Amino acid sequence: MTHGPLPILDEAGVDRIHDASIRVLEELGIELWSEEARQLFADAGAIVEGEVVRVGRDIIDQALQTAPNSVTLTSRNAAKQIELGGNKIAFGLVAGPPAVHDEINGRRQSNMDDYENFIRLAHYFNAIHIIGNQVAAPMELPANNRHLDTYRANLTLSDLSFHCTAIGRGRARDGIEMMAISRGISVDELAESPGVITVINVNSPRRFDEEMANGLMEMSSLGQVVSVTPFTLMGAMTPVTLAAGLTQQNAEALFGITLTQLVKPGAPVVYGSFTSNVDMRSGAPAFGTPEHAKANIASGQLARRYGLPYRSSNSSASNVVDAQAAYETQMSLWGSVLGGTNLIYHAAGWMEGGLQASYEKLVLDVEMLQHMMEFLTPIDLSDEALAFDAMERVPTGGHFFGDPHTLERYETAFYAPMLSDWQNHGAWTESGAENATQRATKIWQTALSDYTEPALDDDRREALDDYVARRKEEIGGGEP
């Protein structure tokens, strides 16, 4: 992000939201269902009354002093290491939908075959840097152990870092153990070189459930990355104004961030934002709205105030891959980039407010991500780029098509889209008159056909299989 973020708030505005957030934490508090986590806050000097924890400014300030300002995630392929922090941006795959869609087979319940295809596509397109949580949840598999199958797919079909499910300690620990196996190191060594991340959602307004708290504590205790991300919809889960939504989000995020540092000072943590609004006519979630974009930008200012890496999301509420899907996604993507986001979650494939993972939408999103990557490339101001010699050679009223400066660069001069069709109407009609969605279908089919599975040492692959088999037997019919 060489151009720098956009400050939508002045310094006084950022401070005002911070002070209001501290007031929420000190006077109203957060309901915290984990007794172990409540004890950590109590030991730090917070006021605990039943399940409600009220946290003072001094405790928050101390936690922010120990939280690192950047973190490096290393997958089993060290060449694909990503840095979260500073002016770096990473794009993530869609995460969590219970349904999938493509133009050939239609909308359906997500399954393991589709899950594996999305991992292959994430590996194929280099604009995707990290895998999200259960990209398309394999609904046909048992809920208590399907995370093991998805982790194995992440580690065998790609060589990217991935998001661990942190609903409780077991699922988080399994992801950590399996990443360590794939890298041929111990869990203790992984703590010194994090390989996985999780997202901890707060049950807004102001409730932190036990399983989320336990997942956070497991990840932080073992040195892995936690993104504390309140999911706040203005008008439903926060008051209707953007100022109030940002204040509540910030209070909830600071609470979770503080918990990571109470577990382990210095634990890697990311400030997460997911504030948008609802449709006031129906109550349905809305994404890619002007309010959503502004929230993404303002939240980045808050994250930088605290010196923390920042996560936001690229999202749309559209049910199909259409103009709405494109413009809502573009709005949220610009908000994320202008907010200085370090990890843009759900950057490729998100549809239907997060209920659907779409093959065609993934291709459309990759195209937009590649546009954004080119936009973020600094402008070349070298003598060769200024091209005075070319201007000297071409007479007034002439053209540059045949000039040596053009011919030397014609293949690489501009970003070449994989999805756009720039033919005139006649040529476009003769070639089949396909729209962008139809062209996207052919692109993901070609990508899957061309995909090559990344190499993995046989001993590590076998160790992963053994781990999955053993853990499934241990879990049985219970929780992990």
LINMO-V759547 format. One record per run of one state. SS is the DSSP state (~ for helix, > for strand, _ for the rest). FROM is the first residue (numbers start at 0). TO is the last residue. If there is no record, write none. Layout:
# LINMO-V759547
{{SS	FROM	TO} {SS	FROM	TO}}
This chain:
# LINMO-V759547
{{_	0	9} {~	10	27} {_	28	28} {>	29	31} {_	32	33} {~	34	43} {_	44	45} {>	46	48} {_	49	50} {>	51	53} {_	54	55} {~	56	65} {_	66	68} {>	69	72} {_	73	76} {~	77	79} {_	80	80} {>	81	84} {_	85	88} {>	89	92} {_	93	95} {>	96	96} {_	97	97} {>	98	101} {_	102	104} {>	105	108} {_	109	110} {~	111	123} {_	124	128} {>	129	130} {_	131	134} {>	135	135} {_	136	144} {~	145	156} {_	157	159} {>	160	162} {_	163	167} {~	168	182} {_	183	185} {~	186	191} {_	192	194} {>	195	199} {_	200	205} {>	206	207} {_	208	208} {~	209	220} {_	221	223} {>	224	233} {_	234	236} {>	237	237} {_	238	240} {~	241	262} {_	263	267} {>	268	277} {_	278	283} {>	284	285} {_	286	288} {~	289	304} {_	305	307} {>	308	312} {_	313	321} {~	322	337} {_	338	341} {>	342	347} {_	348	348} {>	349	350} {~	351	353} {_	354	354} {>	355	357} {~	358	374} {_	375	381} {~	382	385} {_	386	386} {~	387	392} {_	393	402} {~	403	406} {_	407	423} {~	424	429} {_	430	434} {~	435	449} {_	450	456} {~	457	474} {_	475	479}}
